[in-house]
Amino acid sequence: MDELGNIRSLPLWVALMVLTTVAEEQAPAEARYLLTRTHQEVSSEASHAIIEMITTIMVYKFEQLSRKEVESMLGITLKETRVYREIKEEGREEATVNLVIRQLTKRFGELSEEMRSSISSLPLPVLEDLSEALLDFTSLADLQAWMAAR
């Protein structure tokens, strides 16, 4: 990659690959340059993909930094990126699973590992449906019937 030359003189897509090899001391400045260049040269639809690639490269390159520190370094908000949205969605799903299992355990006693596993594997929209449906359950059989219907 070093043979390709200065990152600032390369086509944008090539420069992204070179960003992965740039020294940590240079990476923030080069990433900010590429972000600026992206806004100037690329349509808004394609720019989202490039910004996400730059962000992902920097998050991996500086994994010892917090999200806020990487945001500050790049002068952007990671909340706008796909990576952030995916992480947030995973956290939301995990929290919903834990809440539903806690509610069911409080209502019906300890759940089998098989039932816990089945609940944990449900997609978020179905988990949300279960969180409402469990309010009407009067026994563990209602939960089992509900799960079997899904």
Secondary structure, DSSP 4 states (H G I P E B T S, - for coil): -GGG--GGGS-HHHHHHHHTTS-TTTHHHHHHHHHHHHHHHS-HHHHHHHHHHHHHHHHHHTTTS-HHHHHHHHTS-GGGSHHHHHHHHHHHHHHHHHHHHHHHHHHH-PPPHHHHHHHHTS-HHHHHHHHHHGGG--SHHHHHHHHHH-
